[in-house]
Amino acid sequence: GSWLISSLSASMVEFQIDHQDRNRQLRVLAQYLKDNDIPKRLSQELQRQAADRLSKPERLSKDDVTVLPLLSKDLQRRLHREICGPRILRHPLFRLAQNIDPLFIDS
């Protein structure tokens, strides 16, 4: 019971802090645009795009996941192949190499 309340409370505080930080960043941008006499139309477009980008969650990079180096080299290679393989195979040359040698991506 108390764990649930504590967890919910912590999540709410984290959400509130994130929301306050987002609003602070948008206020700073608005002030910067005003200080530099940016035309209203452009200013609105810039602020709209900034608000949109701030509302999208950031994708994590592998550097953000500190446990990855703890995995075996084999599992790290398999994970890398799953993440990068589809992107690599979009290129016709790599697709051809994969068709010739199905283990191409594995090497």
Chimera marker file (.cmm) of the C-alpha trace (Angstrom):
<marker_set name="trace">
<marker id="1" x="0.000" y="0.000" z="0.000" r="1" g="1" b="0" radius="0.5"/>
<marker id="2" x="2.529" y="2.615" z="1.101" r="1" g="1" b="0" radius="0.5"/>
<marker id="3" x="4.936" y="1.545" z="-1.676" r="1" g="1" b="0" radius="0.5"/>
<marker id="4" x="2.261" y="2.300" z="-4.275" r="1" g="1" b="0" radius="0.5"/>
<marker id="5" x="1.526" y="5.718" z="-2.775" r="1" g="1" b="0" radius="0.5"/>
<marker id="6" x="5.254" y="6.494" z="-2.569" r="1" g="1" b="0" radius="0.5"/>
<marker id="7" x="5.803" y="5.395" z="-6.167" r="1" g="1" b="0" radius="0.5"/>
<marker id="8" x="2.850" y="7.435" z="-7.458" r="1" g="1" b="0" radius="0.5"/>
<marker id="9" x="3.980" y="10.454" z="-5.477" r="1" g="1" b="0" radius="0.5"/>
<marker id="10" x="7.524" y="10.202" z="-6.887" r="1" g="1" b="0" radius="0.5"/>
<marker id="11" x="6.156" y="9.876" z="-10.424" r="1" g="1" b="0" radius="0.5"/>
<marker id="12" x="3.954" y="12.930" z="-9.965" r="1" g="1" b="0" radius="0.5"/>
<marker id="13" x="6.876" y="14.997" z="-8.650" r="1" g="1" b="0" radius="0.5"/>
<marker id="14" x="9.054" y="13.888" z="-11.580" r="1" g="1" b="0" radius="0.5"/>
<marker id="15" x="6.288" y="14.800" z="-14.044" r="1" g="1" b="0" radius="0.5"/>
<marker id="16" x="5.853" y="18.204" z="-12.402" r="1" g="1" b="0" radius="0.5"/>
<marker id="17" x="9.592" y="18.925" z="-12.544" r="1" g="1" b="0" radius="0.5"/>
<marker id="18" x="9.745" y="17.909" z="-16.231" r="1" g="1" b="0" radius="0.5"/>
<marker id="19" x="6.718" y="20.094" z="-16.998" r="1" g="1" b="0" radius="0.5"/>
<marker id="20" x="8.235" y="23.075" z="-15.167" r="1" g="1" b="0" radius="0.5"/>
<marker id="21" x="11.535" y="22.622" z="-17.031" r="1" g="1" b="0" radius="0.5"/>
<marker id="22" x="9.724" y="22.468" z="-20.393" r="1" g="1" b="0" radius="0.5"/>
<marker id="23" x="7.799" y="25.658" z="-19.570" r="1" g="1" b="0" radius="0.5"/>
<marker id="24" x="11.006" y="27.390" z="-18.440" r="1" g="1" b="0" radius="0.5"/>
<marker id="25" x="12.730" y="26.493" z="-21.721" r="1" g="1" b="0" radius="0.5"/>
<marker id="26" x="9.785" y="27.825" z="-23.724" r="1" g="1" b="0" radius="0.5"/>
<marker id="27" x="9.734" y="31.072" z="-21.692" r="1" g="1" b="0" radius="0.5"/>
<marker id="28" x="13.469" y="31.531" z="-22.287" r="1" g="1" b="0" radius="0.5"/>
<marker id="29" x="12.935" y="31.012" z="-26.026" r="1" g="1" b="0" radius="0.5"/>
<marker id="30" x="10.054" y="33.503" z="-26.079" r="1" g="1" b="0" radius="0.5"/>
<marker id="31" x="12.162" y="36.071" z="-24.246" r="1" g="1" b="0" radius="0.5"/>
<marker id="32" x="15.102" y="35.511" z="-26.595" r="1" g="1" b="0" radius="0.5"/>
<marker id="33" x="12.884" y="35.994" z="-29.642" r="1" g="1" b="0" radius="0.5"/>
<marker id="34" x="11.330" y="39.123" z="-28.142" r="1" g="1" b="0" radius="0.5"/>
<marker id="35" x="14.746" y="40.555" z="-27.185" r="1" g="1" b="0" radius="0.5"/>
<marker id="36" x="15.908" y="40.091" z="-30.768" r="1" g="1" b="0" radius="0.5"/>
<marker id="37" x="12.771" y="41.615" z="-32.320" r="1" g="1" b="0" radius="0.5"/>
<marker id="38" x="11.849" y="38.472" z="-34.220" r="1" g="1" b="0" radius="0.5"/>
<marker id="39" x="8.648" y="39.009" z="-36.229" r="1" g="1" b="0" radius="0.5"/>
<marker id="40" x="5.536" y="37.633" z="-34.544" r="1" g="1" b="0" radius="0.5"/>
<marker id="41" x="4.729" y="35.093" z="-37.252" r="1" g="1" b="0" radius="0.5"/>
<marker id="42" x="8.227" y="33.571" z="-37.234" r="1" g="1" b="0" radius="0.5"/>
<marker id="43" x="8.327" y="33.720" z="-33.447" r="1" g="1" b="0" radius="0.5"/>
<marker id="44" x="5.081" y="31.741" z="-33.213" r="1" g="1" b="0" radius="0.5"/>
<marker id="45" x="6.364" y="29.144" z="-35.671" r="1" g="1" b="0" radius="0.5"/>
<marker id="46" x="9.621" y="28.754" z="-33.743" r="1" g="1" b="0" radius="0.5"/>
<marker id="47" x="7.816" y="28.430" z="-30.422" r="1" g="1" b="0" radius="0.5"/>
<marker id="48" x="5.311" y="25.940" z="-31.838" r="1" g="1" b="0" radius="0.5"/>
<marker id="49" x="8.084" y="23.737" z="-33.205" r="1" g="1" b="0" radius="0.5"/>
<marker id="50" x="10.081" y="23.967" z="-29.971" r="1" g="1" b="0" radius="0.5"/>
<marker id="51" x="7.010" y="22.993" z="-27.933" r="1" g="1" b="0" radius="0.5"/>
<marker id="52" x="6.335" y="20.074" z="-30.268" r="1" g="1" b="0" radius="0.5"/>
<marker id="53" x="9.916" y="18.816" z="-30.082" r="1" g="1" b="0" radius="0.5"/>
<marker id="54" x="10.028" y="19.176" z="-26.301" r="1" g="1" b="0" radius="0.5"/>
<marker id="55" x="6.869" y="17.101" z="-25.960" r="1" g="1" b="0" radius="0.5"/>
<marker id="56" x="8.321" y="14.137" z="-27.875" r="1" g="1" b="0" radius="0.5"/>
<marker id="57" x="10.254" y="11.662" z="-25.748" r="1" g="1" b="0" radius="0.5"/>
<marker id="58" x="13.958" y="11.446" z="-26.481" r="1" g="1" b="0" radius="0.5"/>
<marker id="59" x="15.228" y="8.177" z="-27.871" r="1" g="1" b="0" radius="0.5"/>
<marker id="60" x="17.893" y="6.532" z="-25.785" r="1" g="1" b="0" radius="0.5"/>
<marker id="61" x="21.279" y="5.835" z="-27.300" r="1" g="1" b="0" radius="0.5"/>
<marker id="62" x="23.294" y="2.786" z="-26.378" r="1" g="1" b="0" radius="0.5"/>
<marker id="63" x="25.523" y="5.060" z="-24.280" r="1" g="1" b="0" radius="0.5"/>
<marker id="64" x="22.506" y="5.764" z="-22.063" r="1" g="1" b="0" radius="0.5"/>
<marker id="65" x="22.113" y="2.064" z="-21.253" r="1" g="1" b="0" radius="0.5"/>
<marker id="66" x="24.945" y="1.412" z="-18.823" r="1" g="1" b="0" radius="0.5"/>
<marker id="67" x="24.269" y="-2.325" z="-18.497" r="1" g="1" b="0" radius="0.5"/>
<marker id="68" x="25.007" y="-3.126" z="-22.158" r="1" g="1" b="0" radius="0.5"/>
<marker id="69" x="28.768" y="-3.601" z="-21.607" r="1" g="1" b="0" radius="0.5"/>
<marker id="70" x="27.894" y="-6.215" z="-18.967" r="1" g="1" b="0" radius="0.5"/>
<marker id="71" x="26.291" y="-8.440" z="-21.610" r="1" g="1" b="0" radius="0.5"/>
<marker id="72" x="28.310" y="-11.148" z="-23.331" r="1" g="1" b="0" radius="0.5"/>
<marker id="73" x="30.002" y="-10.130" z="-26.586" r="1" g="1" b="0" radius="0.5"/>
<marker id="74" x="27.732" y="-12.549" z="-28.442" r="1" g="1" b="0" radius="0.5"/>
<marker id="75" x="24.564" y="-10.917" z="-27.070" r="1" g="1" b="0" radius="0.5"/>
<marker id="76" x="25.987" y="-7.449" z="-27.771" r="1" g="1" b="0" radius="0.5"/>
<marker id="77" x="26.638" y="-8.442" z="-31.401" r="1" g="1" b="0" radius="0.5"/>
<marker id="78" x="23.140" y="-9.920" z="-31.754" r="1" g="1" b="0" radius="0.5"/>
<marker id="79" x="21.572" y="-6.780" z="-30.322" r="1" g="1" b="0" radius="0.5"/>
<marker id="80" x="23.680" y="-4.581" z="-32.625" r="1" g="1" b="0" radius="0.5"/>
<marker id="81" x="22.631" y="-6.681" z="-35.626" r="1" g="1" b="0" radius="0.5"/>
<marker id="82" x="18.928" y="-6.352" z="-34.692" r="1" g="1" b="0" radius="0.5"/>
<marker id="83" x="19.214" y="-2.588" z="-34.320" r="1" g="1" b="0" radius="0.5"/>
<marker id="84" x="21.453" y="-1.793" z="-37.297" r="1" g="1" b="0" radius="0.5"/>
<marker id="85" x="20.700" y="-4.635" z="-39.726" r="1" g="1" b="0" radius="0.5"/>
<marker id="86" x="17.421" y="-3.264" z="-41.102" r="1" g="1" b="0" radius="0.5"/>
<marker id="87" x="18.974" y="0.176" z="-41.644" r="1" g="1" b="0" radius="0.5"/>
<marker id="88" x="22.022" y="-1.255" z="-43.361" r="1" g="1" b="0" radius="0.5"/>
<marker id="89" x="19.900" y="-3.431" z="-45.652" r="1" g="1" b="0" radius="0.5"/>
<marker id="90" x="18.069" y="-0.379" z="-47.003" r="1" g="1" b="0" radius="0.5"/>
<marker id="91" x="21.151" y="0.302" z="-49.130" r="1" g="1" b="0" radius="0.5"/>
<marker id="92" x="21.081" y="-1.672" z="-52.414" r="1" g="1" b="0" radius="0.5"/>
<marker id="93" x="24.768" y="-2.655" z="-52.223" r="1" g="1" b="0" radius="0.5"/>
<marker id="94" x="24.407" y="-4.136" z="-48.741" r="1" g="1" b="0" radius="0.5"/>
<marker id="95" x="21.139" y="-5.844" z="-49.741" r="1" g="1" b="0" radius="0.5"/>
<marker id="96" x="22.967" y="-7.451" z="-52.673" r="1" g="1" b="0" radius="0.5"/>
<marker id="97" x="25.791" y="-8.582" z="-50.379" r="1" g="1" b="0" radius="0.5"/>
<marker id="98" x="23.230" y="-10.061" z="-47.977" r="1" g="1" b="0" radius="0.5"/>
<marker id="99" x="21.543" y="-11.933" z="-50.870" r="1" g="1" b="0" radius="0.5"/>
<marker id="100" x="24.901" y="-13.353" z="-51.964" r="1" g="1" b="0" radius="0.5"/>
<marker id="101" x="26.034" y="-14.193" z="-48.437" r="1" g="1" b="0" radius="0.5"/>
<marker id="102" x="23.235" y="-14.525" z="-45.867" r="1" g="1" b="0" radius="0.5"/>
<marker id="103" x="25.837" y="-14.212" z="-43.086" r="1" g="1" b="0" radius="0.5"/>
<marker id="104" x="27.010" y="-10.825" z="-44.421" r="1" g="1" b="0" radius="0.5"/>
<marker id="105" x="25.291" y="-8.836" z="-41.654" r="1" g="1" b="0" radius="0.5"/>
<marker id="106" x="26.638" y="-11.245" z="-39.040" r="1" g="1" b="0" radius="0.5"/>
<marker id="107" x="30.235" y="-10.526" z="-39.990" r="1" g="1" b="0" radius="0.5"/>
<link id1="1" id2="2" r="1" g="1" b="0" radius="0.2"/>
<link id1="2" id2="3" r="1" g="1" b="0" radius="0.2"/>
<link id1="3" id2="4" r="1" g="1" b="0" radius="0.2"/>
<link id1="4" id2="5" r="1" g="1" b="0" radius="0.2"/>
<link id1="5" id2="6" r="1" g="1" b="0" radius="0.2"/>
<link id1="6" id2="7" r="1" g="1" b="0" radius="0.2"/>
<link id1="7" id2="8" r="1" g="1" b="0" radius="0.2"/>
<link id1="8" id2="9" r="1" g="1" b="0" radius="0.2"/>
<link id1="9" id2="10" r="1" g="1" b="0" radius="0.2"/>
<link id1="10" id2="11" r="1" g="1" b="0" radius="0.2"/>
<link id1="11" id2="12" r="1" g="1" b="0" radius="0.2"/>
<link id1="12" id2="13" r="1" g="1" b="0" radius="0.2"/>
<link id1="13" id2="14" r="1" g="1" b="0" radius="0.2"/>
<link id1="14" id2="15" r="1" g="1" b="0" radius="0.2"/>
<link id1="15" id2="16" r="1" g="1" b="0" radius="0.2"/>
<link id1="16" id2="17" r="1" g="1" b="0" radius="0.2"/>
<link id1="17" id2="18" r="1" g="1" b="0" radius="0.2"/>
<link id1="18" id2="19" r="1" g="1" b="0" radius="0.2"/>
<link id1="19" id2="20" r="1" g="1" b="0" radius="0.2"/>
<link id1="20" id2="21" r="1" g="1" b="0" radius="0.2"/>
<link id1="21" id2="22" r="1" g="1" b="0" radius="0.2"/>
<link id1="22" id2="23" r="1" g="1" b="0" radius="0.2"/>
<link id1="23" id2="24" r="1" g="1" b="0" radius="0.2"/>
<link id1="24" id2="25" r="1" g="1" b="0" radius="0.2"/>
<link id1="25" id2="26" r="1" g="1" b="0" radius="0.2"/>
<link id1="26" id2="27" r="1" g="1" b="0" radius="0.2"/>
<link id1="27" id2="28" r="1" g="1" b="0" radius="0.2"/>
<link id1="28" id2="29" r="1" g="1" b="0" radius="0.2"/>
<link id1="29" id2="30" r="1" g="1" b="0" radius="0.2"/>
<link id1="30" id2="31" r="1" g="1" b="0" radius="0.2"/>
<link id1="31" id2="32" r="1" g="1" b="0" radius="0.2"/>
<link id1="32" id2="33" r="1" g="1" b="0" radius="0.2"/>
<link id1="33" id2="34" r="1" g="1" b="0" radius="0.2"/>
<link id1="34" id2="35" r="1" g="1" b="0" radius="0.2"/>
<link id1="35" id2="36" r="1" g="1" b="0" radius="0.2"/>
<link id1="36" id2="37" r="1" g="1" b="0" radius="0.2"/>
<link id1="37" id2="38" r="1" g="1" b="0" radius="0.2"/>
<link id1="38" id2="39" r="1" g="1" b="0" radius="0.2"/>
<link id1="39" id2="40" r="1" g="1" b="0" radius="0.2"/>
<link id1="40" id2="41" r="1" g="1" b="0" radius="0.2"/>
<link id1="41" id2="42" r="1" g="1" b="0" radius="0.2"/>
<link id1="42" id2="43" r="1" g="1" b="0" radius="0.2"/>
<link id1="43" id2="44" r="1" g="1" b="0" radius="0.2"/>
<link id1="44" id2="45" r="1" g="1" b="0" radius="0.2"/>
<link id1="45" id2="46" r="1" g="1" b="0" radius="0.2"/>
<link id1="46" id2="47" r="1" g="1" b="0" radius="0.2"/>
<link id1="47" id2="48" r="1" g="1" b="0" radius="0.2"/>
<link id1="48" id2="49" r="1" g="1" b="0" radius="0.2"/>
<link id1="49" id2="50" r="1" g="1" b="0" radius="0.2"/>
<link id1="50" id2="51" r="1" g="1" b="0" radius="0.2"/>
<link id1="51" id2="52" r="1" g="1" b="0" radius="0.2"/>
<link id1="52" id2="53" r="1" g="1" b="0" radius="0.2"/>
<link id1="53" id2="54" r="1" g="1" b="0" radius="0.2"/>
<link id1="54" id2="55" r="1" g="1" b="0" radius="0.2"/>
<link id1="55" id2="56" r="1" g="1" b="0" radius="0.2"/>
<link id1="56" id2="57" r="1" g="1" b="0" radius="0.2"/>
<link id1="57" id2="58" r="1" g="1" b="0" radius="0.2"/>
<link id1="58" id2="59" r="1" g="1" b="0" radius="0.2"/>
<link id1="59" id2="60" r="1" g="1" b="0" radius="0.2"/>
<link id1="60" id2="61" r="1" g="1" b="0" radius="0.2"/>
<link id1="61" id2="62" r="1" g="1" b="0" radius="0.2"/>
<link id1="62" id2="63" r="1" g="1" b="0" radius="0.2"/>
<link id1="63" id2="64" r="1" g="1" b="0" radius="0.2"/>
<link id1="64" id2="65" r="1" g="1" b="0" radius="0.2"/>
<link id1="65" id2="66" r="1" g="1" b="0" radius="0.2"/>
<link id1="66" id2="67" r="1" g="1" b="0" radius="0.2"/>
<link id1="67" id2="68" r="1" g="1" b="0" radius="0.2"/>
<link id1="68" id2="69" r="1" g="1" b="0" radius="0.2"/>
<link id1="69" id2="70" r="1" g="1" b="0" radius="0.2"/>
<link id1="70" id2="71" r="1" g="1" b="0" radius="0.2"/>
<link id1="71" id2="72" r="1" g="1" b="0" radius="0.2"/>
<link id1="72" id2="73" r="1" g="1" b="0" radius="0.2"/>
<link id1="73" id2="74" r="1" g="1" b="0" radius="0.2"/>
<link id1="74" id2="75" r="1" g="1" b="0" radius="0.2"/>
<link id1="75" id2="76" r="1" g="1" b="0" radius="0.2"/>
<link id1="76" id2="77" r="1" g="1" b="0" radius="0.2"/>
<link id1="77" id2="78" r="1" g="1" b="0" radius="0.2"/>
<link id1="78" id2="79" r="1" g="1" b="0" radius="0.2"/>
<link id1="79" id2="80" r="1" g="1" b="0" radius="0.2"/>
<link id1="80" id2="81" r="1" g="1" b="0" radius="0.2"/>
<link id1="81" id2="82" r="1" g="1" b="0" radius="0.2"/>
<link id1="82" id2="83" r="1" g="1" b="0" radius="0.2"/>
<link id1="83" id2="84" r="1" g="1" b="0" radius="0.2"/>
<link id1="84" id2="85" r="1" g="1" b="0" radius="0.2"/>
<link id1="85" id2="86" r="1" g="1" b="0" radius="0.2"/>
<link id1="86" id2="87" r="1" g="1" b="0" radius="0.2"/>
<link id1="87" id2="88" r="1" g="1" b="0" radius="0.2"/>
<link id1="88" id2="89" r="1" g="1" b="0" radius="0.2"/>
<link id1="89" id2="90" r="1" g="1" b="0" radius="0.2"/>
<link id1="90" id2="91" r="1" g="1" b="0" radius="0.2"/>
<link id1="91" id2="92" r="1" g="1" b="0" radius="0.2"/>
<link id1="92" id2="93" r="1" g="1" b="0" radius="0.2"/>
<link id1="93" id2="94" r="1" g="1" b="0" radius="0.2"/>
<link id1="94" id2="95" r="1" g="1" b="0" radius="0.2"/>
<link id1="95" id2="96" r="1" g="1" b="0" radius="0.2"/>
<link id1="96" id2="97" r="1" g="1" b="0" radius="0.2"/>
<link id1="97" id2="98" r="1" g="1" b="0" radius="0.2"/>
<link id1="98" id2="99" r="1" g="1" b="0" radius="0.2"/>
<link id1="99" id2="100" r="1" g="1" b="0" radius="0.2"/>
<link id1="100" id2="101" r="1" g="1" b="0" radius="0.2"/>
<link id1="101" id2="102" r="1" g="1" b="0" radius="0.2"/>
<link id1="102" id2="103" r="1" g="1" b="0" radius="0.2"/>
<link id1="103" id2="104" r="1" g="1" b="0" radius="0.2"/>
<link id1="104" id2="105" r="1" g="1" b="0" radius="0.2"/>
<link id1="105" id2="106" r="1" g="1" b="0" radius="0.2"/>
<link id1="106" id2="107" r="1" g="1" b="0" radius="0.2"/>
</marker_set>
